[in-house]
Amino acid sequence: MTDDIPKLAKSSTSDIVGYEDFLAELKTRISSAQLRAAVAVNKELVLLYWQIGRDILHRQQQQGWGAKVITRLAADLQKAFPQMKGFSPRNLKYMRALAEAYQDEQIVQQVVAQIPWGHNVRILDAVEDTTERLWYAQRTIQHGWSRNVLVHQIESKLYQRQGQATTNFNNTLPQPQSELAQQLLKDPYKFDFLNLGEDFLERDLERALINHIRDFLLELGVGFAFVGSQYHLEVGGEDFYIDLLFYHLRLRCFVVIDLKIEEFKPEFSGKMNFYVSAVDDLLRHPDDQPTIGLILCKSRNKIIAEYSLRDIDKPIGVSTYQIQDTLPEQLHDNLPTIEQLETELETIVLKVENADNL
């Protein structure tokens, strides 16, 4: 959206059919919203913005108003409500875009109005598909993403990656556990925060992930609690070491991760089956759900992975990872803490953000 629309002289809009009545209606509606919720309550504010955008769209479509009227409308609203921010021409265009993107008021009330205006603006800017927009809005509500984390998730194409791991969960886990576990895993995982060069070993990858544990937990998703690396198990008098062991708070189960710096091979699934069985016997509490295994490889042949998992009775998934550029600098100071990630099991009540802090 651009701000280079020339200002419209008052005389050129005085004869716009219905304009003065529309302006009066907006003033009344805004004043009413101020009295009900001081317009600082996020839900009321976003809903108000959506209604303004909807009415602008309606009048442009039904009465032939041009785009230039937004400049005049912004000036008049700013004059009528000088104490309020958010009525710039740019913001009015976002209001119109919001109404154009979400035409169902019920969806706006239940989802869109539950996240701050600044989050909505970022979603409008970066995502075109309505279903995908709502998905990011819902995940923001569910996980309490900050604006920078939301932007990072969009830029990393989380919507396209979520639930894409090759798994045998449908055959090894009951519903709804199998569906929840499937959505838990991604493909590929993006370890943009690592800088390992070309000739790294599995141990190097493991150390790097542990050294960047907060970034790693962010990429894994909310609910993962880190248990340990090279986690020791004694089976049959012999020592075995799990690369990475986590516990998922929502699924109530251990998650075993085996790191590979090569393409997936069928024998990897047998080793993981052993680890999952051992954790189930040695660590799993009677109230825990079955342990899940995740084999993280540099690449995989999907058909080979499916055949390898088909007749295994333990829940195992196979995903790939990508190591690219470093994580955007502005994200580092905005990542949730490990404690927040571990304890976030309930919907987080989002704080109201300044409407004009875009």
Order of alpha helices (4+ residues) and beta strands (2+ residues): alpha-alpha-alpha-alpha-alpha-alpha-alpha-alpha-alpha-alpha-beta-alpha-alpha-beta-alpha-alpha-beta-beta-beta-alpha-beta-alpha-beta-alpha-alpha
